[in-house]
Amino acid sequence: MQTVETLNEGLKRAFTLKITAQDIDSKVDAEVKRVAPQIRMPGFRPGKVPINLVRKMHGEALTQDALNSSIQEGIQQLIADHKLRPAMQPSVSLEGEYAVGGDAEVKVELEVLPDVPTPSIDGLKLERLTVPVQDSEVQEQLKQLADQQKRWDDAAEGHAATTGDQVVMDFVGKVDGVAFEGGTGEGMAVELGSGRLIPGFEEQLEGVKVGDEKQLNVTFPDDYGAKDLAGKAATFDVKITAVQTAGETKIDDDMAKAFGLQDLEQLTGLLKGQIEQQLNGLTRTHMKRKLLDQLAAGHDFPVPPSMVEAEFDQIWHQLVHETEHEEDPAAALAELESERDEYRAIAERRVRLGLLLSEIGTANGVEVTAQEMNRLIAQAAQQYGPQDRQRFIQYVQQEPMAAAQLRAPLFEDKVVDFLFDKAEITDREVTKEELEAAIESDDGFSSGTHVHDHDNHKPKKKAAKKADASDEAGEEKPAKKPAAKKAKPEDAEPAAEGDAEPVKKPAAKKAAKAEGEGEDAAPKPKKAAAKKKADAE
């Protein structure tokens, strides 16, 4: 194989590889001898088909395989001989058309990683903003748990339902007088005032009594998940089978035991620990951003354009997707387009920081152990069904790039922890609101981080997007909501999404979901995408 360098400009490299016909032919001969014993042909005993016939029958396919194999080997040899560190997968193309029996010329183009200057990690100074857990927060969490454990008792005879009561009903939904799919159910319970159902539905149940039959008139929101119902007027024929009032749920040992715990003290300690963990996460987020800001300010070197473009594409795809959930998608997209250059700058900063953290980790012996890697692979495999998990594990074990993607977030978190240990840290006690404000501050969002870290930095004039909040290193992306089920007595609700493909709800609805307000209930009118505070939380 002959190699000629045709471009050496900045981080870009290009080569021409000449693979001789002799090299290709020798590979074909070796493969023919290997497969010949397995070939079956009428008139010949198994394994006795002449070599020349095997070559005649399968020569074209074997030649193509030999050419591909030669190219891959040539690229690996090229990288080793020139001591290259490719930033991305090299681009490979044949020069002209390959003629069987002739030489092959291959053009290889790639970008290499820059020589990253030795990062300066001395003199790092950070402030750790800490938030003590308030007893009031723990009590609020206990109250929410108690509300979720409400005991519903049948109301006194003749009691008229009011806000806070639970109504149990059978229903039939109709559009233009015709019952629609997914709009019929029995024994559905809804708490009046919960906001689970489409606008106007719960309000019309105020004052109903057991045995009442009533027709409700509603209009589906324009952004309703089932497109065939969106914006349409509908009626619901309902029959009230029960009206219930909420019994008092005491915050005591019995409530804790209902959650499988020993007593209220254990439940209180568990909730306090969870709140503390959340606050520590915010503290770490703030410190990490300040750390990355210091690293970015002290280092500037060229980064591979292909890596920047890949990171920008990822950011842009998420942001464009988010505009679809704004009240005015067209206006949101236009505003986003005006900030394209700012997000490209964020992508470049992220790539540069990624290279810096990688250099710091490598230089200081930071590593992800085999045990930690196995745990990462096992965790990632859980998103697949039982039949596909083993194939996924094998794929990651065989594909270095896939393994690197799994490894990167943990590696970088370990590098960040290493730098925290090196830094001079001062503590300052603040409130949760002050910490959130610090995370959202101008300098906190003045820049971005790279493809593996995704630390949520933004141009300050733009509200933080979910794309970055969910891509924070170490955080899991929200699970995709499963397709809605067919109506059943226990989950059928008027104007539920039925069999229609559900629409992904905007980030602003996360809190409502967490509080159990019924994901399969008819959605409310769509709100604007969540702003910085929601994302930081």
C-alpha positions as CSV (number, residue, x, y, z in Angstrom):
1,M,0.0,0.0,0.0
2,Q,1.2,3.4,-0.9
3,T,0.3,6.6,1.0
4,V,0.5,10.2,-0.1
5,E,-0.5,13.2,2.1
6,T,-2.5,15.6,0.0
7,L,-3.6,18.1,2.7
8,N,-2.1,19.3,6.0
9,E,-3.9,22.5,7.0
10,G,-4.7,23.4,10.6
11,L,-6.5,20.3,11.9
12,K,-7.5,19.0,8.5
13,R,-5.7,16.1,6.9
14,A,-6.2,14.3,3.6
15,F,-4.4,11.3,2.1
16,T,-4.5,9.1,-0.9
17,L,-4.1,5.4,-0.4
18,K,-3.2,3.1,-3.2
19,I,-4.1,-0.5,-2.7
20,T,-2.5,-2.8,-5.2
21,A,-4.4,-5.4,-7.2
22,Q,-1.9,-8.0,-5.7
23,D,-2.9,-7.1,-2.1
24,I,-6.6,-7.4,-3.0
25,D,-6.1,-10.6,-4.9
26,S,-4.2,-12.3,-2.1
27,K,-7.0,-11.6,0.3
28,V,-9.5,-13.0,-2.2
29,D,-7.4,-16.2,-2.5
30,A,-7.2,-16.6,1.2
31,E,-11.0,-16.1,1.6
32,V,-11.7,-18.6,-1.2
33,K,-9.6,-21.2,0.5
34,R,-11.4,-20.5,3.8
35,V,-14.9,-20.8,2.5
36,A,-14.4,-23.5,-0.1
37,P,-14.9,-26.4,2.3
38,Q,-18.3,-25.0,3.2
39,I,-19.6,-24.5,-0.3
40,R,-22.1,-27.0,-1.7
41,M,-22.7,-27.5,-5.4
42,P,-24.7,-30.2,-7.3
43,G,-22.4,-32.9,-8.6
44,F,-19.7,-32.4,-6.0
45,R,-19.3,-33.9,-2.6
46,P,-19.5,-31.4,0.4
47,G,-16.1,-29.6,0.6
48,K,-14.9,-30.9,-2.7
49,V,-16.0,-28.0,-5.0
50,P,-12.9,-26.9,-7.0
51,I,-11.3,-23.6,-6.0
52,N,-11.8,-22.1,-9.5
53,L,-15.5,-22.7,-9.4
54,V,-15.8,-21.2,-5.9
55,R,-14.0,-18.2,-7.2
56,K,-16.2,-18.0,-10.3
57,M,-19.4,-18.2,-8.3
58,H,-18.5,-15.9,-5.4
59,G,-15.5,-13.9,-6.7
60,E,-17.3,-10.6,-7.1
61,A,-18.6,-10.6,-3.5
62,L,-15.3,-11.8,-2.1
63,T,-13.5,-9.1,-4.1
64,Q,-15.7,-6.4,-2.6
65,D,-15.1,-7.8,0.9
66,A,-11.4,-7.9,0.3
67,L,-11.4,-4.3,-0.9
68,N,-13.3,-3.1,2.1
69,S,-11.0,-5.1,4.4
70,S,-8.0,-3.6,2.7
71,I,-9.3,-0.1,3.0
72,Q,-10.0,-0.5,6.8
73,E,-6.6,-2.0,7.3
74,G,-5.0,0.8,5.3
75,I,-6.7,3.5,7.3
76,Q,-5.6,1.9,10.6
77,Q,-2.1,1.7,9.3
78,L,-2.2,5.3,8.1
79,I,-3.4,6.5,11.5
80,A,-0.6,4.5,13.3
81,D,2.2,5.5,10.9
82,H,1.3,9.2,11.1
83,K,0.5,9.2,14.8
84,L,-2.9,10.7,14.1
85,R,-5.7,11.3,16.6
86,P,-8.9,11.5,14.6
87,A,-11.5,13.8,16.0
88,M,-14.3,12.0,14.2
89,Q,-14.7,9.0,11.9
90,P,-12.6,9.6,8.8
91,S,-14.4,10.3,5.5
92,V,-13.4,7.6,2.9
93,S,-14.2,7.5,-0.8
94,L,-12.9,5.6,-3.9
95,E,-11.2,7.7,-6.5
96,G,-13.1,6.8,-9.7
97,E,-14.7,3.4,-10.2
98,Y,-12.9,0.3,-9.1
99,A,-12.1,-2.2,-11.8
100,V,-11.8,-5.8,-10.7
101,G,-8.2,-6.9,-11.2
102,G,-6.8,-3.3,-10.9
103,D,-5.4,-1.1,-8.2
104,A,-7.7,0.9,-6.0
105,E,-7.1,4.5,-5.0
106,V,-8.9,5.7,-1.9
107,K,-9.2,9.3,-0.6
108,V,-9.2,9.6,3.2
109,E,-10.2,12.9,4.8
110,L,-10.2,13.6,8.5
111,E,-9.8,16.1,11.3
112,V,-7.3,15.5,14.1
113,L,-7.5,16.5,17.7
114,P,-5.5,19.6,18.5
115,D,-2.5,19.5,20.8
116,V,-4.2,20.7,24.0
117,P,-1.9,22.9,26.1
118,T,-1.3,21.5,29.5
119,P,-4.2,22.9,31.5
120,S,-3.4,25.0,34.5
121,I,-5.3,23.7,37.5
122,D,-3.4,25.6,40.2
123,G,-5.0,28.5,41.9
124,L,-8.6,27.4,41.3
125,K,-10.9,29.2,43.7
126,L,-14.6,28.3,44.0
127,E,-17.5,29.3,46.2
128,R,-19.8,26.5,47.4
129,L,-23.3,27.8,48.0
130,T,-25.0,25.6,50.6
131,V,-28.7,25.5,51.5
132,P,-29.8,23.9,54.8
133,V,-32.9,21.8,54.7
134,Q,-35.8,23.7,56.3
135,D,-38.2,21.9,58.5
136,S,-41.0,23.7,56.6
137,E,-40.0,21.9,53.4
138,V,-40.1,18.5,55.1
139,Q,-43.5,19.3,56.5
140,E,-44.8,20.3,53.1
141,Q,-43.5,17.1,51.6
142,L,-45.3,15.2,54.4
143,K,-48.5,17.1,53.7
144,Q,-48.3,16.3,50.0
145,L,-47.9,12.6,50.8
146,A,-50.9,12.8,53.1
147,D,-52.9,14.4,50.4
148,Q,-52.0,11.6,48.0
149,Q,-53.2,9.1,50.6
150,K,-56.6,10.6,50.9
151,R,-59.3,8.4,52.1
152,W,-62.6,8.8,50.3
153,D,-65.8,8.2,52.1
154,D,-69.3,8.2,50.6
155,A,-71.0,11.5,51.2
156,A,-74.3,11.9,53.1
157,E,-77.4,11.2,51.1
158,G,-78.4,14.2,49.1
159,H,-74.9,15.8,49.3
160,A,-74.2,18.1,46.3
161,A,-70.6,17.7,45.0
162,T,-68.3,20.7,45.4
163,T,-64.7,21.5,44.8
164,G,-62.5,19.0,46.7
165,D,-65.1,16.2,46.5
166,Q,-64.6,13.1,44.4
167,V,-67.3,12.2,41.8
168,V,-67.6,8.7,40.4
169,M,-69.4,8.4,37.1
170,D,-70.2,6.5,33.9
171,F,-69.9,8.5,30.7
172,V,-70.3,8.5,26.9
173,G,-68.6,11.2,24.9
174,K,-70.0,12.3,21.5
175,V,-69.0,14.5,18.6
176,D,-71.9,15.6,16.3
177,G,-74.1,13.1,18.2
178,V,-71.8,10.1,17.5
179,A,-69.8,8.4,20.2
180,F,-66.0,8.6,19.6
181,E,-63.4,6.0,20.3
182,G,-61.9,6.2,23.8
183,G,-64.7,8.5,25.1
184,T,-66.7,5.9,26.9
185,G,-66.0,4.5,30.4
186,E,-67.5,3.3,33.7
187,G,-66.7,4.0,37.3
188,M,-64.3,6.8,36.6
189,A,-63.4,8.9,39.7
190,V,-62.3,12.5,39.4
191,E,-61.6,15.0,42.2
192,L,-63.3,18.3,41.4
193,G,-60.8,21.1,41.1
194,S,-57.9,18.8,40.2
195,G,-57.7,20.1,36.7
196,R,-57.3,16.6,35.3
197,L,-59.9,17.0,32.6
198,I,-60.4,19.4,29.7
199,P,-61.5,22.9,30.5
200,G,-65.1,23.2,31.6
201,F,-65.7,19.5,32.4
202,E,-65.1,19.5,36.1
203,E,-66.9,22.8,36.6
204,Q,-70.1,21.4,35.2
205,L,-70.1,18.6,37.8
206,E,-70.4,21.1,40.6
207,G,-73.6,20.4,42.5
208,V,-74.3,16.9,41.1
209,K,-75.7,14.2,43.4
210,V,-75.8,10.4,43.4
211,G,-78.1,9.2,40.6
212,D,-78.0,12.4,38.6
213,E,-77.8,12.1,34.8
214,K,-76.5,15.1,33.0
215,Q,-75.2,16.2,29.6
216,L,-72.0,18.3,29.7
217,N,-70.9,20.5,26.8
218,V,-67.2,21.0,26.2
219,T,-64.8,22.0,23.5
220,F,-61.5,20.1,23.0
221,P,-58.4,22.3,23.1
222,D,-56.8,23.1,19.7
223,D,-53.6,21.3,20.8
224,Y,-55.4,18.2,22.1
225,G,-53.4,15.0,21.6
226,A,-56.0,13.2,19.5
227,K,-55.9,15.2,16.3
228,D,-59.4,14.1,15.2
229,L,-60.9,15.7,18.3
230,A,-58.7,18.8,18.6
231,G,-60.8,22.0,18.5
232,K,-64.1,20.2,18.2
233,A,-67.2,20.7,20.3
234,A,-68.4,17.6,22.2
235,T,-71.0,16.4,24.6
236,F,-70.7,13.9,27.5
237,D,-73.6,12.0,28.9
238,V,-72.7,11.3,32.5
239,K,-74.4,9.3,35.2
240,I,-73.2,9.9,38.8
241,T,-72.8,6.7,40.7
242,A,-71.1,8.1,43.8
243,V,-70.1,11.4,45.5
244,Q,-67.4,11.1,48.1
245,T,-65.7,13.5,50.5
246,A,-62.1,13.4,51.6
247,G,-61.5,11.9,55.0
248,E,-58.6,13.2,57.1
249,T,-55.3,11.5,56.7
250,K,-53.2,12.0,59.8
251,I,-49.5,12.5,59.5
252,D,-48.4,9.8,62.0
253,D,-46.8,6.4,62.3
254,D,-49.7,4.7,60.5
255,M,-49.2,6.9,57.4
256,A,-45.5,6.0,57.4
257,K,-46.4,2.3,57.7
258,A,-48.6,2.6,54.7
259,F,-45.4,3.4,52.7
260,G,-43.7,0.3,54.1
261,L,-41.7,2.2,56.8
262,Q,-41.3,1.7,60.5
263,D,-42.6,5.0,61.8
264,L,-43.0,8.7,61.1
265,E,-39.4,9.4,62.2
266,Q,-38.0,7.2,59.5
267,L,-40.3,8.7,56.9
268,T,-39.3,12.2,57.9
269,G,-35.6,11.3,57.8
270,L,-36.1,9.8,54.3
271,L,-37.8,12.9,53.0
272,K,-35.2,15.2,54.5
273,G,-32.4,13.1,52.9
274,Q,-34.2,13.4,49.5
275,I,-34.5,17.2,49.8
276,E,-30.8,17.4,50.9
277,Q,-29.8,15.4,47.9
278,Q,-31.7,17.7,45.6
279,L,-30.2,20.8,47.1
280,N,-26.7,19.3,46.9
281,G,-27.3,18.7,43.2
282,L,-28.0,22.4,42.8
283,T,-24.9,23.3,44.7
284,R,-22.8,21.0,42.5
285,T,-24.4,22.4,39.4
286,H,-23.4,26.0,40.4
287,M,-19.9,25.0,41.4
288,K,-19.4,23.0,38.2
289,R,-20.4,25.9,36.0
290,K,-18.1,28.3,37.9
291,L,-15.3,25.7,37.5
292,L,-15.9,25.4,33.8
293,D,-16.0,29.1,33.4
294,Q,-12.6,29.4,34.9
295,L,-11.2,26.7,32.7
296,A,-12.7,28.2,29.6
297,A,-11.4,31.7,30.4
298,G,-7.9,30.4,30.8
299,H,-7.6,28.3,27.6
300,D,-8.1,29.0,24.0
301,F,-7.1,26.7,21.1
302,P,-8.6,25.6,17.8
303,V,-11.1,22.8,17.9
304,P,-12.1,20.4,15.1
305,P,-14.9,21.9,13.1
306,S,-16.6,18.5,12.6
307,M,-16.9,18.1,16.4
308,V,-18.4,21.6,16.7
309,E,-20.8,20.9,13.9
310,A,-21.9,17.6,15.5
311,E,-22.4,19.2,18.9
312,F,-24.3,22.2,17.3
313,D,-26.6,19.8,15.4
314,Q,-27.5,18.1,18.6
315,I,-28.2,21.3,20.4
316,W,-30.1,22.8,17.5
317,H,-32.3,19.7,17.0
318,Q,-33.4,19.8,20.6
319,L,-34.1,23.5,20.5
320,V,-36.1,23.3,17.3
321,H,-38.1,20.5,18.8
322,E,-38.9,22.6,21.8
323,T,-40.3,25.5,19.6
324,E,-43.0,23.1,18.5
325,H,-44.4,23.3,22.1
326,E,-44.4,27.0,22.4
327,E,-47.7,29.0,22.1
328,D,-46.5,30.5,18.8
329,P,-44.1,27.9,17.2
330,A,-43.4,30.1,14.2
331,A,-42.4,33.1,16.3
332,A,-40.3,30.9,18.6
333,L,-38.5,29.4,15.7
334,A,-37.8,32.8,14.2
335,E,-36.3,34.0,17.5
336,L,-34.2,30.9,17.7
337,E,-32.9,31.4,14.1
338,S,-31.7,34.9,15.1
339,E,-29.5,33.3,17.8
340,R,-28.0,30.6,15.6
341,D,-24.5,32.1,15.9
342,E,-24.7,32.2,19.7
343,Y,-25.6,28.5,19.9
344,R,-22.8,27.7,17.6
345,A,-20.4,29.5,19.9
346,I,-21.8,27.4,22.8
347,A,-21.1,24.3,20.8
348,E,-17.5,25.3,20.2
349,R,-17.0,26.1,23.9
350,R,-18.4,22.7,24.8
351,V,-16.0,20.9,22.6
352,R,-13.1,22.9,23.9
353,L,-14.0,22.2,27.5
354,G,-14.4,18.5,26.7
355,L,-10.9,18.3,25.3
356,L,-9.6,20.2,28.3
357,L,-11.3,17.9,30.8
358,S,-10.1,14.9,28.9
359,E,-6.5,16.2,29.0
360,I,-6.7,16.9,32.7
361,G,-8.1,13.5,33.5
362,T,-5.5,11.7,31.4
363,A,-2.6,13.7,32.8
364,N,-3.7,13.0,36.4
365,G,-4.6,9.4,36.2
366,V,-8.4,9.8,36.4
367,E,-10.1,6.7,35.0
368,V,-13.3,4.8,34.8
369,T,-12.7,1.3,36.2
370,A,-13.9,-1.9,34.5
371,Q,-16.4,-2.4,37.3
372,E,-17.8,1.1,36.8
373,M,-18.0,0.5,33.0
374,N,-19.8,-2.8,33.4
375,R,-22.3,-1.0,35.7
376,L,-22.9,1.7,33.1
377,I,-23.4,-0.8,30.3
378,A,-25.9,-2.8,32.5
379,Q,-27.8,0.4,33.4
380,A,-28.0,1.4,29.7
381,A,-29.1,-2.0,28.7
382,Q,-32.2,-1.8,30.9
383,Q,-33.9,0.5,28.3
384,Y,-34.1,-2.5,26.0
385,G,-36.3,-5.6,26.2
386,P,-34.9,-8.8,27.5
387,Q,-34.2,-10.2,24.0
388,D,-32.2,-7.1,23.0
389,R,-30.2,-6.5,26.1
390,Q,-27.5,-9.0,25.4
391,R,-27.1,-7.8,21.9
392,F,-26.7,-4.2,23.2
393,I,-24.1,-5.3,25.7
394,Q,-22.1,-7.1,22.9
395,Y,-22.4,-4.1,20.6
396,V,-21.0,-1.7,23.3
397,Q,-18.2,-4.2,24.1
398,Q,-17.3,-4.4,20.4
399,E,-17.7,-0.8,19.4
400,P,-15.2,1.6,21.0
401,M,-17.2,4.7,20.0
402,A,-20.3,3.4,21.7
403,A,-18.4,2.5,24.9
404,A,-16.8,6.0,24.9
405,Q,-20.2,7.6,24.8
406,L,-21.3,5.7,27.8
407,R,-18.0,6.3,29.6
408,A,-17.7,10.1,29.0
409,P,-20.2,11.5,31.4
410,L,-18.9,9.5,34.4
411,F,-15.3,10.2,33.4
412,E,-15.9,13.9,33.3
413,D,-17.8,13.9,36.6
414,K,-14.7,12.2,38.1
415,V,-12.5,14.9,36.6
416,V,-14.7,17.6,38.0
417,D,-14.5,15.9,41.4
418,F,-10.7,15.8,41.1
419,L,-10.6,19.5,40.3
420,F,-13.0,20.3,43.3
421,D,-10.4,18.5,45.5
422,K,-7.7,20.7,44.0
423,A,-9.5,24.0,44.3
424,E,-9.6,26.4,47.2
425,I,-13.3,26.3,48.3
426,T,-15.1,28.7,50.5
427,D,-18.6,28.0,51.8
428,R,-21.5,30.4,52.0
429,E,-25.0,29.6,53.3
430,V,-27.8,30.8,51.1
431,T,-31.5,30.2,50.5
432,K,-32.8,27.9,47.8
433,E,-34.1,30.9,45.9
434,E,-30.7,32.6,46.1
435,L,-29.0,29.5,44.8
436,E,-31.4,29.1,41.9
437,A,-30.9,32.8,41.1
438,A,-27.1,32.3,41.0
439,I,-27.5,29.3,38.7
440,E,-29.7,31.5,36.4
441,S,-27.4,34.6,36.6
442,D,-25.9,36.2,33.6
443,D,-22.4,34.8,34.1
444,G,-23.8,31.4,35.0
445,F,-25.4,31.3,31.5
446,S,-22.7,33.2,29.7
447,S,-21.3,30.2,27.9
448,G,-21.8,26.5,27.2
449,T,-19.9,23.3,27.7
450,H,-19.0,20.6,25.3
451,V,-20.6,17.5,23.8
452,H,-20.1,15.3,26.8
453,D,-20.8,17.7,29.7
454,H,-23.8,19.7,28.5
455,D,-23.8,21.9,31.5
456,N,-26.8,24.0,30.5
457,H,-25.0,27.4,29.8
458,K,-27.1,29.7,27.6
459,P,-27.0,33.1,26.0
460,K,-28.4,35.2,28.8
461,K,-31.3,36.7,26.7
462,K,-32.8,33.3,26.0
463,A,-34.7,31.2,28.5
464,A,-33.0,27.9,29.4
465,K,-34.2,25.0,27.2
466,K,-35.0,21.5,28.1
467,A,-32.4,20.3,25.7
468,D,-29.7,21.3,28.0
469,A,-31.4,20.6,31.3
470,S,-32.0,17.0,30.3
471,D,-28.5,16.7,28.8
472,E,-26.7,17.6,32.0
473,A,-24.0,15.0,32.5
474,G,-25.2,12.3,34.8
475,E,-28.9,13.2,34.4
476,E,-31.3,10.9,32.7
477,K,-33.5,12.2,29.9
478,P,-37.2,12.0,30.5
479,A,-38.6,8.6,29.5
480,K,-40.9,8.7,26.5
481,K,-44.5,8.5,27.5
482,P,-46.0,5.2,26.4
483,A,-48.9,5.1,24.0
484,A,-52.2,5.6,25.6
485,K,-54.2,2.5,26.5
486,K,-57.7,1.7,25.5
487,A,-60.4,2.9,27.9
488,K,-60.8,0.7,31.0
489,P,-63.1,1.3,34.0
490,E,-60.1,2.2,36.2
491,D,-58.5,4.7,33.8
492,A,-61.1,5.8,31.2
493,E,-61.8,9.5,31.5
494,P,-63.9,11.8,29.5
495,A,-61.8,13.3,26.7
496,A,-58.9,11.0,27.6
497,E,-56.4,10.4,24.8
498,G,-57.8,7.0,24.2
499,D,-56.1,5.2,21.3
500,A,-54.7,8.3,19.8
501,E,-50.9,8.9,19.8
502,P,-50.3,11.1,22.8
503,V,-48.7,14.5,22.4
504,K,-45.6,15.2,24.4
505,K,-46.5,17.7,27.1
506,P,-44.3,20.8,27.6
507,A,-41.8,20.9,30.4
508,A,-44.1,23.1,32.5
509,K,-46.3,20.1,33.2
510,K,-43.6,18.1,35.0
511,A,-44.7,19.2,38.4
512,A,-48.3,18.4,37.7
513,K,-47.3,14.9,36.6
514,A,-45.2,14.4,39.7
515,E,-48.1,15.3,41.9
516,G,-50.3,12.6,40.3
517,E,-52.7,14.8,38.3
518,G,-53.3,12.1,35.8
519,E,-51.2,11.8,32.7
520,D,-53.9,9.9,30.9
521,A,-56.5,12.6,31.6
522,A,-57.6,15.1,29.0
523,P,-54.8,17.7,28.7
524,K,-55.2,21.3,29.6
525,P,-54.5,24.0,27.1
526,K,-50.7,23.9,26.3
527,K,-48.5,26.3,28.1
528,A,-45.2,27.8,27.0
529,A,-42.1,25.8,27.5
530,A,-40.6,25.9,30.9
531,K,-38.2,28.6,31.7
532,K,-34.8,28.6,33.4
533,K,-36.1,27.9,36.9
534,A,-38.0,24.8,35.9
535,D,-35.0,23.5,34.0
536,A,-32.6,24.1,36.8
537,E,-34.8,22.2,39.1
